[in-house]
């Protein structure tokens, strides 16, 4: 037996005795089925099962039946994703939804005993816009990805489970609105946050800009507004290029959730203290001394 054949046999035996470890995760939708009628608004939750592995990044691309369903909104409230490399985007004309989110510390699966939904990535709010008995489908595209929290960005073997919803031909009663029920129950403003000022030669040509971010654990953040000094509020996103590059204006950032609850963060610039001018005191004292000497001479002459 040649050495080459011996190596091949050893490799085959090693492969059989020590199978390749495959890391896997599953993206799925909840509910995966259901019956709805025209004008109903319902919520579809995007969830993940990491199968006991630790992940830190999720890229999700979904496709839905845009002729039957309207993706009215996307809620990041209660999401386990902390940083959004790509905020959720809805393309109604093409029936596409996409986002990229991360968890810097990693996520290793549902927490035992947690009363919340500790594997929730986000919620899609759909509104039925078509009549007739039809099947509306929502599914993940093959371009979706999940990365391990191993410092290498290792891709996991991803399984996906879509959903199929039956739309009735006629209205069987008043239209249901699950999203409105959640909005009415949200009385809590977004979380407390801070404004950070930065200057980077690679961003905004080295000019001063601010960054800000917060979360809303109920219905999610809707938008941000910025106000510099006496200027009007301006809807914007982070990072934001400051108009006052002297950094002397009071800066306010308002976070507004889907219900309209607000949280405002404020940055008050430090006004530099003027140096104490000792030379002015010396000049004044010297002037007083001269006046006293002149006065004394005047007194002696008279």
Backbone torsions as a table, in degrees:
resi	resn	phi	psi	omega
1	UNK	NA	127.4	-178.7
2	UNK	-73.0	162.2	178.9
3	UNK	-63.4	-36.6	-178.8
4	UNK	-64.1	-42.6	178.8
5	UNK	-65.6	-36.5	179.2
6	UNK	-63.1	-40.8	179.2
7	UNK	-64.9	-39.7	-180.0
8	UNK	-63.2	-43.5	-180.0
9	UNK	-63.6	-41.4	179.5
10	UNK	-62.8	-42.1	178.9
11	UNK	-63.8	-39.9	179.2
12	UNK	-64.5	-43.5	179.1
13	UNK	-63.7	-41.8	-180.0
14	UNK	-63.9	-38.9	179.8
15	UNK	-64.9	-38.8	-179.1
16	UNK	-72.7	-37.4	-177.4
17	UNK	-80.9	-31.3	-177.3
18	UNK	-125.2	84.0	-178.1
19	UNK	-62.7	151.0	-179.7
20	UNK	-66.0	131.6	179.9
21	UNK	-78.9	125.1	-179.8
22	UNK	-116.5	120.1	177.0
23	UNK	-84.6	135.8	-175.8
24	UNK	-135.8	157.8	175.5
25	UNK	-151.3	159.9	-178.6
26	UNK	-130.0	126.6	171.2
27	UNK	-98.1	131.6	-178.5
28	UNK	-145.8	166.0	-177.7
29	UNK	-113.4	146.5	179.9
30	UNK	-139.2	120.8	3.8
31	UNK	-77.1	156.5	179.9
32	UNK	-88.6	-10.8	176.9
33	UNK	-155.3	175.8	179.7
34	UNK	158.8	166.8	179.2
35	UNK	-118.4	128.9	-178.4
36	UNK	-133.5	163.1	-178.8
37	UNK	-120.7	167.0	179.3
38	UNK	-52.8	137.9	178.0
39	UNK	76.6	0.9	173.5
40	UNK	-68.5	144.8	172.6
41	UNK	-119.3	123.6	-177.7
42	UNK	-134.7	162.1	-175.0
43	UNK	-108.4	132.8	174.7
44	UNK	-115.7	121.6	-178.6
45	UNK	-92.0	135.5	175.4
46	UNK	-98.6	120.9	-176.7
47	UNK	-127.7	167.0	-179.7
48	UNK	-135.5	141.9	171.9
49	UNK	-117.7	111.3	-176.1
50	UNK	-83.5	-5.2	179.8
51	UNK	52.9	46.7	174.9
52	UNK	70.2	12.5	174.7
53	UNK	-100.0	160.1	179.0
54	UNK	-102.4	123.8	-179.1
55	UNK	-119.8	164.0	177.7
56	UNK	-136.7	-8.5	-179.4
57	UNK	-142.3	137.6	177.7
58	UNK	-129.2	126.0	173.2
59	UNK	-114.2	114.8	-176.6
60	UNK	-119.4	128.4	173.6
61	UNK	-124.0	121.9	-177.4
62	UNK	-121.7	153.2	176.9
63	UNK	-124.7	138.8	-179.8
64	UNK	-136.2	163.0	-179.2
65	UNK	-75.3	90.9	-173.5
66	UNK	-70.5	-17.1	177.6
67	UNK	-79.9	-15.8	-179.4
68	UNK	-109.7	-39.0	-176.0
69	UNK	-113.6	145.7	171.6
70	UNK	-112.8	122.9	175.9
71	UNK	-79.6	95.5	-172.1
72	UNK	-77.3	-27.5	-176.7
73	UNK	-168.0	169.2	175.2
74	UNK	-136.8	128.2	-178.9
75	UNK	-108.6	129.9	175.9
76	UNK	-98.9	3.1	178.9
77	UNK	-61.2	136.7	179.4
78	UNK	70.7	6.6	-179.7
79	UNK	-71.0	144.3	176.2
80	UNK	-78.1	-13.3	178.1
81	UNK	-75.9	129.8	-175.5
82	UNK	-100.7	-48.5	179.3
83	UNK	-105.9	134.9	-178.2
84	UNK	-109.3	101.6	177.9
85	UNK	-69.1	-29.4	173.0
86	UNK	-142.1	112.0	-178.6
87	UNK	-63.7	152.6	-179.4
88	UNK	-55.3	130.8	-179.7
89	UNK	-124.1	136.1	179.4
90	UNK	-113.5	125.8	174.4
91	UNK	-115.8	92.9	-174.4
92	UNK	-65.8	-39.2	-175.7
93	UNK	-63.5	-30.7	180.0
94	UNK	-104.2	-5.5	179.4
95	UNK	68.4	45.3	-176.5
96	UNK	-127.1	144.4	174.3
97	UNK	-134.4	135.2	-178.4
98	UNK	-144.8	152.4	173.6
99	UNK	-165.0	158.1	173.8
100	UNK	-134.0	122.8	-179.1
101	UNK	-133.6	156.4	-178.2
102	UNK	-134.4	159.4	175.9
103	UNK	-129.4	94.8	-173.8
104	UNK	-51.8	-40.1	-178.3
105	UNK	-81.6	-7.1	-179.3
106	UNK	89.3	155.5	178.5
107	UNK	-133.3	126.4	-172.4
108	UNK	-114.1	17.8	176.6
109	UNK	117.1	174.4	-179.2
110	UNK	-59.1	142.4	-178.9
111	UNK	-89.4	120.1	-179.5
112	UNK	-58.6	132.1	177.8
113	UNK	84.4	-5.0	179.3
114	UNK	-72.9	121.2	-179.0
115	UNK	-71.1	-18.8	179.4
116	UNK	-85.0	-178.4	178.4
117	UNK	-96.4	89.3	-172.2
118	UNK	-83.5	19.7	174.0
119	UNK	-133.3	22.0	-177.3
120	UNK	-86.4	130.3	177.9
121	UNK	-98.3	-31.6	-179.5
122	UNK	172.6	174.4	-179.6
123	UNK	-129.6	132.7	174.2
124	UNK	-100.5	131.8	177.6
125	UNK	-102.1	112.6	-179.5
126	UNK	-104.9	144.5	172.1
127	UNK	-123.6	130.2	-179.4
128	UNK	-72.8	124.9	-177.5
129	UNK	-123.4	10.6	-177.5
130	UNK	-133.4	140.8	177.4
131	UNK	-98.8	169.9	-178.8
132	UNK	100.3	148.4	-179.8
133	UNK	-73.7	106.7	-177.0
134	UNK	-138.1	165.8	176.6
135	UNK	-107.8	119.0	176.2
136	UNK	-100.6	128.7	-175.0
137	UNK	-114.4	142.0	172.4
138	UNK	-129.6	126.2	-176.9
139	UNK	-144.8	158.7	176.0
140	UNK	-85.6	141.9	176.3
141	UNK	-87.4	159.6	-178.0
142	UNK	-65.7	-16.0	180.0
143	UNK	-77.5	-5.3	176.8
144	UNK	-66.8	145.2	-177.5
145	UNK	-143.5	153.8	173.0
146	UNK	-135.2	132.8	-177.8
147	UNK	-110.4	142.6	177.6
148	UNK	-72.4	153.2	175.5
149	UNK	-90.2	62.5	-176.4
150	UNK	-117.7	7.4	-179.6
151	UNK	78.5	-1.8	-177.7
152	UNK	-115.8	-9.3	-178.1
153	UNK	69.0	35.9	-178.4
154	UNK	-68.5	130.4	177.4
155	UNK	-76.8	137.5	175.5
156	UNK	-93.2	159.3	173.6
157	UNK	-74.6	117.3	-171.2
158	UNK	-102.4	127.4	172.0
159	UNK	-106.0	145.9	179.5
160	UNK	-132.5	147.7	176.9
161	UNK	-132.2	116.3	-179.9
162	UNK	-86.5	-161.5	-178.4
163	UNK	-145.3	151.1	177.0
164	UNK	-131.4	127.0	-177.8
165	UNK	-118.8	139.6	179.5
166	UNK	-95.5	128.2	-179.7
167	UNK	-108.7	120.8	-177.2
168	UNK	-73.9	160.3	-177.3
169	UNK	-76.9	-36.4	-176.6
170	UNK	-123.4	157.2	175.6
171	UNK	-74.6	127.1	-178.7
172	UNK	-95.6	-1.3	-179.0
173	UNK	172.3	-169.3	178.6
174	UNK	-60.2	144.3	178.7
175	UNK	-63.9	139.3	178.9
176	UNK	-94.2	145.2	179.5
177	UNK	-135.5	89.3	-178.8
178	UNK	-65.5	-34.3	-177.6
179	UNK	-68.4	-40.4	179.1
180	UNK	-62.8	-35.3	177.9
181	UNK	-63.5	-39.3	178.3
182	UNK	-69.0	-40.1	-179.9
183	UNK	-62.5	-41.9	-179.1
184	UNK	-66.1	-24.6	-179.1
185	UNK	-89.7	-3.8	-178.2
186	UNK	-93.8	104.4	178.4
187	UNK	-113.7	5.4	-173.3
188	UNK	-104.1	129.9	179.6
189	UNK	-72.6	167.6	177.2
190	UNK	-58.7	165.4	-179.2
191	UNK	-67.5	154.5	177.0
192	UNK	-63.1	140.6	179.8
193	UNK	-146.1	173.0	-178.1
194	UNK	-126.1	157.3	175.7
195	UNK	-100.1	131.1	179.0
196	UNK	-117.7	134.2	179.6
197	UNK	-100.8	135.1	-177.5
198	UNK	-134.0	160.2	171.2
199	UNK	-144.5	120.1	-175.3
200	UNK	-138.0	127.4	-179.0
201	UNK	-61.1	-19.0	-178.6
202	UNK	-94.3	-6.7	-178.2
203	UNK	-123.9	129.3	179.6
204	UNK	53.5	35.5	176.6
205	UNK	55.8	33.9	177.0
206	UNK	81.2	5.8	179.1
207	UNK	-81.1	161.4	-179.5
208	UNK	-71.2	137.5	176.1
209	UNK	-143.8	164.4	179.2
210	UNK	-117.8	154.9	172.4
211	UNK	-126.0	150.9	-179.2
212	UNK	-160.2	151.5	178.9
213	UNK	-166.2	143.4	174.5
214	UNK	-152.1	178.3	179.7
215	UNK	-129.5	160.3	173.3
216	UNK	-131.1	114.5	-171.3
217	UNK	-78.2	-3.5	-179.1
218	UNK	-100.4	-80.2	-175.7
219	UNK	-103.8	-10.2	177.3
220	UNK	96.4	159.9	179.2
221	UNK	-74.3	135.6	177.7
222	UNK	-95.5	-49.1	179.6
223	UNK	-164.2	170.7	176.9
224	UNK	-121.1	151.9	173.2
225	UNK	-130.0	146.9	179.4
226	UNK	-123.7	143.3	177.6
227	UNK	-136.5	125.4	177.0
228	UNK	-110.4	118.5	178.5
229	UNK	58.5	-127.1	-178.5
230	UNK	-92.9	4.0	179.7
231	UNK	-69.6	162.8	-179.7
232	UNK	-73.9	160.3	175.3
233	UNK	-65.0	142.7	-178.8
234	UNK	-132.8	124.7	177.4
235	UNK	-69.5	130.9	-175.3
236	UNK	-156.8	-172.8	177.0
237	UNK	-135.8	164.3	176.4
238	UNK	-90.3	135.9	1.9
239	UNK	-79.8	156.9	-176.7
240	UNK	-126.9	125.0	179.1
241	UNK	-76.6	123.1	-178.2
242	UNK	-72.6	137.0	176.4
243	UNK	-78.3	-36.1	177.3
244	UNK	-91.3	97.1	-177.5
245	UNK	-79.0	-1.9	175.5
246	UNK	-82.8	-13.1	-178.8
247	UNK	57.9	39.8	179.4
248	UNK	-109.0	-6.6	-180.0
249	UNK	-90.2	149.5	172.8
250	UNK	-72.2	130.5	-177.4
251	UNK	-110.3	130.8	177.2
252	UNK	-124.2	139.4	175.3
253	UNK	-125.5	128.1	-179.0
254	UNK	-110.6	125.6	174.6
255	UNK	-102.5	127.4	-177.5
256	UNK	-120.0	128.2	179.7
257	UNK	-88.0	179.7	-174.6
258	UNK	-62.4	-22.9	180.0
259	UNK	-88.5	-19.2	-176.7
260	UNK	108.1	-1.4	175.3
261	UNK	-65.3	142.0	-174.0
262	UNK	-120.9	151.6	170.3
263	UNK	-138.5	128.3	-177.5
264	UNK	-113.6	131.2	172.9
265	UNK	-107.8	147.4	-175.0
266	UNK	-133.2	138.2	174.7
267	UNK	-117.8	118.9	178.9
268	UNK	-107.2	115.7	-177.3
269	UNK	-66.4	148.7	177.0
270	UNK	-80.7	122.1	178.5
271	UNK	-83.8	118.3	-177.7
272	UNK	-62.5	135.0	179.7
273	UNK	-75.2	136.6	178.5
274	UNK	-73.4	135.5	-179.4
275	UNK	-63.5	143.7	179.9
276	UNK	-71.6	120.3	-174.1
277	UNK	-89.2	90.9	-179.5
278	UNK	-65.4	-30.7	-176.2
279	UNK	-65.3	-27.6	177.6
280	UNK	-66.6	-41.6	179.3
281	UNK	-64.1	-41.1	179.9
282	UNK	-61.8	-43.4	-179.8
283	UNK	-63.8	-42.9	-179.8
284	UNK	-62.7	-46.0	179.7
285	UNK	-62.9	-40.4	178.8
286	UNK	-63.2	-40.1	179.0
287	UNK	-64.9	-41.7	178.9
288	UNK	-62.5	-41.2	-179.7
289	UNK	-62.1	-42.6	179.4
290	UNK	-63.2	-42.2	179.8
291	UNK	-61.9	-41.3	179.9
292	UNK	-63.6	-43.4	-179.3
293	UNK	-64.2	-42.8	178.6
294	UNK	-63.6	-40.7	-179.7
295	UNK	-63.6	-41.3	179.1
296	UNK	-63.0	-42.9	178.4
297	UNK	-62.4	-40.1	-180.0
298	UNK	-62.8	-41.6	-179.7
299	UNK	-63.5	-43.6	-177.9
300	UNK	-63.6	-38.9	-178.7
301	UNK	-69.8	-26.7	-177.6
302	UNK	-109.1	NA	NA
